[in-house]
Amino acid sequence: MTELLGGFAAIVRVRALKHLEPQTALLALVTFVIICATWVDAWTALRTVTLDFAELWAPILLATVYYLAAAVVFPRDPAQYPRLAIYYAERKRFVVAMLLAAEFLVNFTFRGEFELALFHRPAVFWLYTLPYNLAIKVCFIALFFVRGRRANIAFLVALMLLFLIPYWENGAIAAAIARHYGYVR
């Protein structure tokens, strides 16, 4: 998070904010939201994790991957600020690959939650959890490959919206499915 905010602050500090184009701004915002969402999820779901390397290797690797992604969103060299669109095109794939790797690590970390949902609330798993997670991965993969400015912006906005869904609806979608299928008493 510090790298991401530091990169943005450097642009502001040298008064180059006018060069901040939508793709870079959205990639920074998506990265910011994803990291914050991971913190929230970890705080609420991983309170029982033992503090040892057997339990913490995935979160440590996750933090490393997030750091690498965030550190590359903005250039370090102020001479590159006027060409942020080119910098974005040259670095986007790395950042997206890191965020996609992080998404798989998050899924690995929450595999127990997924297994519980699959066995005890299968409708929630098949109708919400799986499609939601697949939509995120599909957007990341599409963003990795698209080249056009509009397509990049569209997939960045889609990712932003997808990552905000669980916090907007506060579990309402999964709860509605659970109620419909009689999982909630």
Backbone bond lengths (Angstrom), bond angles and torsions (degrees), N, CA, C in turn:
res aa  C-N    CA-C-N  psi(-1)  N-CA   C-N-CA  omega(-1)  CA-C   N-CA-C  phi
1 M - - - 1.438 - - 1.524 109.96 -
2 T 1.331 116.18 -39.44 1.458 120.86 179.93 1.523 110.92 -62.11
3 E 1.308 117.42 -41.94 1.469 120.65 178.48 1.522 111.21 -61.66
4 L 1.309 116.08 -43.48 1.463 121.52 -178.99 1.531 110.46 -64.21
5 L 1.310 116.62 -50.33 1.463 120.32 -179.97 1.528 111.18 -67.86
6 G 1.322 116.69 -35.60 1.468 119.97 176.92 1.520 112.15 -64.54
7 G 1.325 117.05 -38.62 1.469 120.53 177.18 1.514 111.56 -64.46
8 F 1.319 116.16 -42.41 1.466 119.96 177.79 1.530 110.47 -66.73
9 A 1.323 116.76 -42.04 1.466 120.72 179.41 1.527 111.20 -61.89
10 A 1.316 117.58 -36.78 1.466 120.77 178.57 1.526 110.87 -63.13
11 I 1.323 116.92 -39.04 1.465 120.77 177.51 1.528 109.83 -65.20
12 V 1.308 116.53 -42.34 1.468 120.70 178.78 1.529 109.90 -66.56
13 R 1.322 116.66 -42.70 1.457 121.95 -176.88 1.526 112.56 -58.78
14 V 1.323 117.35 -39.65 1.475 119.50 -179.99 1.530 111.92 -93.31
15 R 1.329 116.18 12.46 1.460 123.31 177.55 1.529 112.33 56.22
16 A 1.326 114.72 44.90 1.456 120.98 178.60 1.524 111.57 -107.99
17 L 1.321 116.97 19.20 1.460 121.32 -177.71 1.525 111.81 -59.26
18 K 1.320 117.32 -27.98 1.470 121.22 178.98 1.532 111.76 -64.19
19 H 1.327 116.81 -19.51 1.473 120.77 179.48 1.530 112.66 -89.28
20 L 1.334 116.60 -7.71 1.462 120.70 -178.75 1.520 109.19 -73.71
21 E 1.312 115.85 102.94 1.463 120.35 -177.94 1.526 110.27 -90.92
22 P 1.340 117.14 164.44 1.469 121.43 -170.91 1.525 115.62 -57.30
23 Q 1.321 118.31 -39.38 1.464 119.48 -176.59 1.533 111.23 -62.79
24 T 1.319 116.46 -47.22 1.461 120.11 179.98 1.519 110.91 -66.65
25 A 1.328 116.92 -42.51 1.464 120.70 179.28 1.528 110.46 -61.69
26 L 1.326 117.26 -44.03 1.465 120.61 179.67 1.522 112.02 -67.75
27 L 1.328 117.37 -39.52 1.463 119.92 177.60 1.527 109.91 -62.52
28 A 1.327 117.28 -41.05 1.467 120.86 177.12 1.525 110.13 -63.72
29 L 1.316 116.87 -44.26 1.467 120.88 -178.86 1.533 111.50 -66.06
30 V 1.318 116.96 -42.71 1.470 120.86 177.74 1.529 109.65 -61.64
31 T 1.319 116.93 -45.67 1.464 120.70 179.07 1.523 110.61 -60.85
32 F 1.317 116.96 -43.11 1.463 122.67 177.97 1.535 110.79 -59.64
33 V 1.325 116.69 -49.41 1.469 121.47 -178.39 1.531 110.87 -63.86
34 I 1.321 117.17 -41.26 1.466 120.65 -179.95 1.527 110.87 -63.04
35 I 1.323 116.40 -44.54 1.468 119.51 179.14 1.530 110.09 -63.52
36 C 1.328 117.11 -44.38 1.476 120.22 178.42 1.525 111.28 -62.66
37 A 1.324 117.20 -42.49 1.470 120.84 178.92 1.527 110.54 -61.56
38 T 1.316 116.83 -39.36 1.459 120.52 178.98 1.523 110.57 -65.45
39 W 1.327 116.99 -39.73 1.468 120.03 176.68 1.524 110.75 -61.18
40 V 1.324 116.32 -46.77 1.466 120.57 -179.77 1.528 110.11 -60.49
41 D 1.324 116.19 -48.56 1.468 120.02 -179.25 1.529 111.82 -62.40
42 A 1.322 116.54 -41.33 1.465 120.09 179.74 1.525 110.24 -65.26
43 W 1.305 116.85 -40.79 1.465 120.81 -179.54 1.523 111.36 -62.69
44 T 1.326 116.09 -41.41 1.462 119.16 -175.97 1.530 113.10 -83.49
45 A 1.317 118.28 -28.12 1.466 119.36 -171.26 1.530 114.93 -109.35
46 L 1.300 118.01 -19.72 1.464 118.49 -172.29 1.527 113.16 -112.86
47 R 1.299 117.18 31.28 1.465 120.63 -178.48 1.523 112.57 -69.82
48 T 1.311 117.87 -18.80 1.464 120.51 -177.20 1.526 113.04 -96.38
49 V 1.320 117.59 5.65 1.466 120.74 -178.98 1.525 109.30 -68.85
50 T 1.310 115.63 133.89 1.458 122.40 176.84 1.526 108.76 -76.23
51 L 1.313 116.06 141.52 1.459 119.96 -179.97 1.528 110.17 -84.29
52 D 1.325 115.33 80.48 1.455 122.47 173.19 1.525 108.30 -149.85
53 F 1.307 117.15 166.15 1.460 120.05 -175.52 1.523 113.49 -66.13
54 A 1.316 117.12 -27.52 1.464 119.31 177.94 1.520 111.25 -63.00
55 E 1.328 116.53 -37.01 1.466 121.24 179.91 1.524 112.58 -89.61
56 L 1.310 117.62 -26.25 1.463 120.68 -171.19 1.523 115.44 -102.19
57 W 1.334 119.20 -1.63 1.458 118.35 -177.19 1.522 111.76 -60.79
58 A 1.338 117.57 -41.69 1.474 119.48 -179.30 1.538 111.54 -67.65
59 P 1.341 120.04 -46.34 1.464 118.80 176.38 1.529 113.58 -62.31
60 I 1.335 118.13 -36.23 1.469 120.67 177.66 1.520 109.83 -66.44
61 L 1.318 116.86 -43.91 1.466 120.28 176.88 1.528 110.41 -63.92
62 L 1.310 117.08 -38.67 1.458 122.04 177.76 1.528 110.83 -61.01
63 A 1.327 117.12 -45.96 1.467 120.73 177.90 1.527 110.81 -61.38
64 T 1.319 117.15 -38.35 1.460 121.52 178.64 1.525 111.09 -64.17
65 V 1.320 116.56 -45.61 1.466 121.41 179.95 1.528 110.44 -64.26
66 Y 1.330 117.58 -43.05 1.467 120.58 176.44 1.522 111.34 -61.63
67 Y 1.316 116.84 -41.32 1.465 120.18 178.29 1.524 110.78 -60.10
68 L 1.316 116.48 -47.12 1.474 120.01 -179.21 1.525 111.05 -61.42
69 A 1.325 116.87 -42.38 1.466 120.03 178.62 1.525 110.34 -63.09
70 A 1.322 116.58 -49.32 1.465 120.77 -176.23 1.524 111.95 -65.25
71 A 1.316 116.74 -34.67 1.465 120.72 -177.88 1.524 112.50 -69.16
72 V 1.314 117.71 -19.68 1.471 120.97 -175.28 1.526 112.39 -102.33
73 V 1.325 119.52 -11.16 1.466 121.53 -177.00 1.525 111.27 -57.98
74 F 1.331 117.16 -45.86 1.466 121.70 179.91 1.523 109.75 -109.96
75 P 1.330 117.45 143.51 1.470 119.24 177.40 1.528 110.94 -71.25
76 R 1.308 116.21 151.12 1.467 120.77 176.08 1.529 111.25 -82.94
77 D 1.313 116.07 -29.05 1.460 121.33 -176.92 1.529 110.20 -86.80
78 P 1.341 117.83 115.10 1.468 120.64 179.73 1.528 113.96 -58.70
79 A 1.321 117.50 -20.88 1.469 120.52 177.84 1.528 110.95 -65.48
80 Q 1.329 117.43 -19.16 1.462 120.94 179.87 1.530 113.19 -88.63
81 Y 1.320 118.59 -7.79 1.468 120.74 -178.36 1.528 112.68 -58.60
82 P 1.333 119.71 -41.57 1.468 118.35 179.30 1.535 113.66 -65.98
83 R 1.304 117.84 -15.80 1.468 121.13 179.84 1.529 111.69 -118.14
84 L 1.325 116.05 44.34 1.463 121.03 -178.12 1.529 112.85 -63.11
85 A 1.318 118.08 -31.92 1.471 120.03 178.23 1.530 110.44 -63.86
86 I 1.315 116.19 -39.57 1.470 120.40 178.33 1.527 109.48 -69.89
87 Y 1.325 116.75 -43.56 1.464 120.87 177.61 1.532 110.05 -58.42
88 Y 1.331 116.46 -44.10 1.459 121.05 178.20 1.528 110.42 -57.74
89 A 1.319 116.38 -49.12 1.472 120.51 -177.91 1.529 111.32 -61.85
90 E 1.323 116.88 -34.42 1.471 120.95 -178.50 1.535 112.44 -77.84
91 R 1.329 118.55 -27.38 1.460 121.72 -173.85 1.520 114.69 -111.24
92 K 1.326 117.59 -12.26 1.466 121.48 -174.77 1.518 112.20 -54.42
93 R 1.294 118.02 -45.53 1.464 120.30 -175.78 1.530 111.86 -61.28
94 F 1.318 116.25 -38.62 1.465 118.93 177.98 1.520 110.28 -64.04
95 V 1.330 117.23 -48.73 1.464 121.24 -178.62 1.524 110.25 -61.25
96 V 1.319 116.90 -45.95 1.467 120.73 -179.65 1.530 110.61 -64.10
97 A 1.322 117.65 -40.21 1.466 120.45 178.27 1.531 110.33 -62.48
98 M 1.314 117.30 -39.95 1.465 120.68 178.08 1.531 110.63 -66.16
99 L 1.335 116.86 -43.21 1.470 119.76 179.61 1.528 111.44 -66.84
100 L 1.326 117.22 -36.30 1.468 120.41 176.41 1.530 110.59 -67.50
101 A 1.325 116.75 -42.39 1.469 120.20 176.02 1.526 110.05 -60.14
102 A 1.325 116.42 -41.31 1.466 120.57 177.71 1.518 110.73 -61.82
103 E 1.323 116.52 -40.09 1.468 120.27 179.99 1.536 110.57 -62.10
104 F 1.327 116.99 -40.82 1.465 119.60 176.84 1.533 111.16 -67.26
105 L 1.323 117.40 -36.50 1.465 120.36 176.29 1.525 111.22 -65.80
106 V 1.316 116.95 -40.22 1.464 120.40 176.21 1.526 109.55 -61.20
107 N 1.324 116.44 -45.50 1.470 119.70 178.26 1.524 111.10 -61.04
108 F 1.326 117.06 -39.47 1.462 120.25 177.76 1.525 110.21 -63.25
109 T 1.322 116.52 -43.22 1.453 121.34 -179.96 1.526 111.77 -61.91
110 F 1.338 116.01 -35.57 1.464 121.01 -178.06 1.529 112.77 -97.63
111 R 1.309 117.43 17.79 1.471 120.30 -177.24 1.523 112.04 -58.91
112 G 1.311 117.20 -34.60 1.466 120.51 177.63 1.522 111.55 -63.17
113 E 1.324 116.28 -40.41 1.464 120.64 177.04 1.531 110.52 -64.49
114 F 1.329 116.11 -39.70 1.463 119.96 178.68 1.523 111.22 -65.67
115 E 1.335 116.49 -41.12 1.462 120.37 178.73 1.535 110.85 -63.76
116 L 1.320 116.71 -42.52 1.468 120.05 177.41 1.523 110.91 -60.54
117 A 1.319 116.17 -44.34 1.467 119.64 179.18 1.528 110.38 -63.61
118 L 1.328 117.14 -43.08 1.465 120.79 -178.89 1.528 111.61 -61.58
119 F 1.327 117.64 -42.15 1.456 120.22 -175.65 1.521 114.21 -86.94
120 H 1.332 117.06 -30.90 1.461 119.01 -175.18 1.524 113.82 -106.77
121 R 1.312 116.91 -20.42 1.471 121.69 178.56 1.531 108.48 -142.43
122 P 1.323 117.68 62.74 1.468 120.78 -173.20 1.528 113.93 -58.14
123 A 1.304 118.35 -35.20 1.469 119.56 179.55 1.523 110.81 -63.35
124 V 1.322 116.72 -40.25 1.470 120.22 177.51 1.521 109.45 -62.75
125 F 1.331 116.66 -43.26 1.467 120.12 179.58 1.526 111.04 -62.23
126 W 1.334 117.32 -50.48 1.468 120.98 -173.90 1.528 113.64 -76.77
127 L 1.321 117.50 -29.61 1.469 120.37 -176.41 1.532 113.99 -96.82
128 Y 1.335 117.24 -18.70 1.466 118.85 -178.93 1.536 112.74 -128.07
129 T 1.328 116.85 -60.38 1.464 120.47 -172.58 1.520 112.28 -59.14
130 L 1.321 117.11 -52.27 1.469 120.12 -178.39 1.527 112.36 -65.83
131 P 1.338 120.13 -50.99 1.471 119.07 179.41 1.533 112.98 -60.95
132 Y 1.316 116.78 -38.69 1.463 120.72 179.37 1.529 110.59 -61.73
133 N 1.326 116.20 -48.41 1.460 120.02 -179.82 1.523 112.30 -67.78
134 L 1.314 117.72 -36.49 1.472 120.08 175.65 1.529 111.48 -65.32
135 A 1.323 117.25 -39.14 1.468 120.63 178.37 1.528 110.71 -60.04
136 I 1.314 116.82 -40.85 1.466 120.51 178.42 1.523 110.32 -63.20
137 K 1.321 116.52 -47.16 1.465 119.19 -179.05 1.520 112.18 -64.81
138 V 1.324 117.05 -39.99 1.471 120.79 178.56 1.530 110.22 -62.09
139 C 1.321 116.86 -42.41 1.479 119.82 178.23 1.523 111.31 -64.01
140 F 1.327 117.57 -42.14 1.466 120.03 177.10 1.531 111.17 -61.58
141 I 1.318 116.76 -45.56 1.470 120.38 -178.81 1.522 110.20 -64.94
142 A 1.323 117.16 -42.98 1.472 120.15 177.55 1.517 110.32 -62.66
143 L 1.333 118.21 -43.70 1.468 121.61 178.65 1.521 110.73 -61.44
144 F 1.305 116.81 -36.07 1.469 120.94 178.42 1.527 110.96 -59.68
145 F 1.338 116.56 -38.23 1.462 120.21 -173.33 1.526 115.40 -95.98
146 V 1.327 119.41 -25.42 1.465 119.38 -175.61 1.518 110.64 -68.90
147 R 1.334 114.45 152.30 1.459 119.20 -178.21 1.520 112.62 -117.78
148 G 1.293 118.24 -32.33 1.454 121.23 -174.82 1.521 112.96 -69.08
149 R 1.313 116.17 148.26 1.464 122.68 -179.16 1.531 110.90 -59.64
150 R 1.321 117.28 -47.92 1.470 121.00 -179.29 1.522 111.87 -62.78
151 A 1.317 116.81 -42.34 1.469 120.37 179.44 1.529 110.16 -64.76
152 N 1.327 117.77 -41.73 1.463 120.98 177.09 1.526 110.54 -60.13
153 I 1.312 116.43 -46.81 1.466 120.58 179.68 1.527 110.34 -62.22
154 A 1.326 117.14 -43.05 1.469 121.13 -179.08 1.527 111.32 -61.36
155 F 1.327 117.44 -45.22 1.469 119.14 -179.12 1.531 111.85 -72.32
156 L 1.323 117.95 -32.34 1.465 119.87 175.21 1.530 110.67 -65.90
157 V 1.321 116.79 -41.90 1.471 120.36 177.20 1.536 109.72 -64.74
158 A 1.332 116.97 -42.68 1.471 120.24 178.59 1.527 110.87 -60.18
159 L 1.324 117.34 -43.02 1.466 120.27 178.01 1.528 111.23 -63.61
160 M 1.327 115.79 -41.63 1.467 119.53 178.25 1.535 110.11 -58.41
161 L 1.318 115.94 -47.29 1.463 119.93 -179.49 1.526 111.46 -64.77
162 L 1.324 116.81 -42.27 1.465 119.89 179.42 1.527 111.55 -61.01
163 F 1.321 116.60 -42.92 1.460 118.74 -178.07 1.526 112.76 -72.30
164 L 1.319 117.10 -19.33 1.462 119.90 178.58 1.527 113.33 -89.37
165 I 1.333 117.45 -18.20 1.471 121.13 -177.14 1.531 112.81 -51.75
166 P 1.327 120.11 -51.21 1.474 118.40 -177.16 1.531 113.49 -61.45
167 Y 1.314 117.72 -23.15 1.464 120.41 -177.35 1.527 111.54 -93.19
168 W 1.330 116.73 -26.06 1.461 120.65 174.60 1.513 110.65 -70.56
169 E 1.332 114.48 -48.17 1.459 118.49 -173.33 1.523 112.80 -94.53
170 N 1.331 117.73 -4.45 1.460 123.78 173.74 1.529 112.89 46.77
171 G 1.320 115.87 45.80 1.455 120.53 177.33 1.516 115.34 81.35
172 A 1.344 116.76 7.90 1.475 119.96 -175.59 1.520 112.47 -65.27
173 I 1.318 117.85 -37.22 1.468 120.24 -178.43 1.525 109.92 -65.06
174 A 1.321 116.66 -51.91 1.470 120.45 179.54 1.528 110.56 -62.46
175 A 1.326 116.87 -38.56 1.476 120.10 179.59 1.525 111.13 -65.67
176 A 1.325 117.71 -39.69 1.466 120.92 178.82 1.529 110.74 -64.59
177 I 1.317 116.74 -41.53 1.470 120.39 177.47 1.527 109.29 -64.05
178 A 1.332 116.23 -44.33 1.471 120.29 179.94 1.526 111.22 -60.95
179 R 1.314 116.84 -43.04 1.477 119.96 178.18 1.522 110.77 -63.78
180 H 1.337 116.40 -44.79 1.461 120.16 -179.01 1.532 112.04 -58.81
181 Y 1.320 116.23 -38.41 1.464 120.01 -177.81 1.535 112.54 -94.05
182 G 1.327 117.27 9.09 1.469 121.05 174.04 1.501 115.32 76.29
183 Y 1.337 119.34 22.23 1.466 120.83 178.93 1.523 111.52 -80.42
184 V 1.316 117.39 -20.04 1.465 121.10 -177.90 1.512 109.26 -104.05
185 R 1.286 116.75 133.20 1.473 119.91 -179.15 1.490 110.34 -105.29
